Amino acid sequence: MDYHFTPSPRPSSLELLTDEQLFNIYELAVEAKAAPEFIEIIEDVLMKRRPEHCESY
């Protein structure tokens, strides 16, 4: 499946979360072995916010 997240003019639910909330969701998604596409979307949002903290993803 070739999926790419394209931001819309309205922010997504993930974009409305705090950095801490988003990182917690990321950790839970990885732990739960969520769909790789979902994890990738979270990583993309995190990278856009704080690329210096995302080297380990």
C-alpha positions as CSV (number, residue, x, y, z in Angstrom):
1,M,0.0,0.0,0.0
2,D,1.5,3.3,-1.0
3,Y,0.0,5.9,1.3
4,H,1.3,9.5,1.8
5,F,-0.1,11.9,4.4
6,T,-1.1,15.2,2.8
7,P,-2.0,18.0,5.2
8,S,-5.3,19.6,4.6
9,P,-6.1,23.2,5.1
10,R,-7.7,22.2,8.4
11,P,-5.4,20.6,11.0
12,S,-5.7,16.9,11.5
13,S,-6.5,15.5,15.0
14,L,-2.9,14.5,15.3
15,E,-1.8,18.1,14.6
16,L,-4.0,19.4,17.4
17,L,-2.3,17.2,20.1
18,T,0.6,18.4,22.3
19,D,4.1,17.1,21.6
20,E,3.8,14.9,24.7
21,Q,0.4,13.5,23.8
22,L,1.6,12.7,20.2
23,F,4.7,11.0,21.5
24,N,2.7,8.9,23.9
25,I,0.4,7.8,21.0
26,Y,3.5,7.0,19.0
27,E,4.9,4.8,21.7
28,L,1.5,3.0,22.2
29,A,1.1,2.5,18.5
30,V,4.6,0.9,18.2
31,E,3.9,-1.2,21.3
32,A,0.6,-2.4,19.9
33,K,2.1,-3.1,16.5
34,A,-0.3,-0.7,14.8
35,A,-0.4,-0.5,11.0
36,P,3.0,0.8,9.7
37,E,1.2,3.4,7.8
38,F,-0.4,4.9,11.0
39,I,3.0,4.9,12.7
40,E,4.5,6.6,9.7
41,I,1.9,9.3,9.8
42,I,2.7,10.0,13.5
43,E,6.4,10.1,12.7
44,D,5.8,12.6,9.9
45,V,3.9,14.9,12.3
46,L,6.6,14.5,15.0
47,M,9.4,15.2,12.5
48,K,7.7,18.4,11.3
49,R,7.4,19.7,14.8
50,R,10.7,18.7,16.3
51,P,13.1,17.1,13.9
52,E,16.0,17.3,16.3
53,H,14.2,14.9,18.7
54,C,13.1,12.4,16.1
55,E,16.5,10.9,15.1
56,S,15.6,7.6,16.9
57,Y,12.3,6.9,15.1
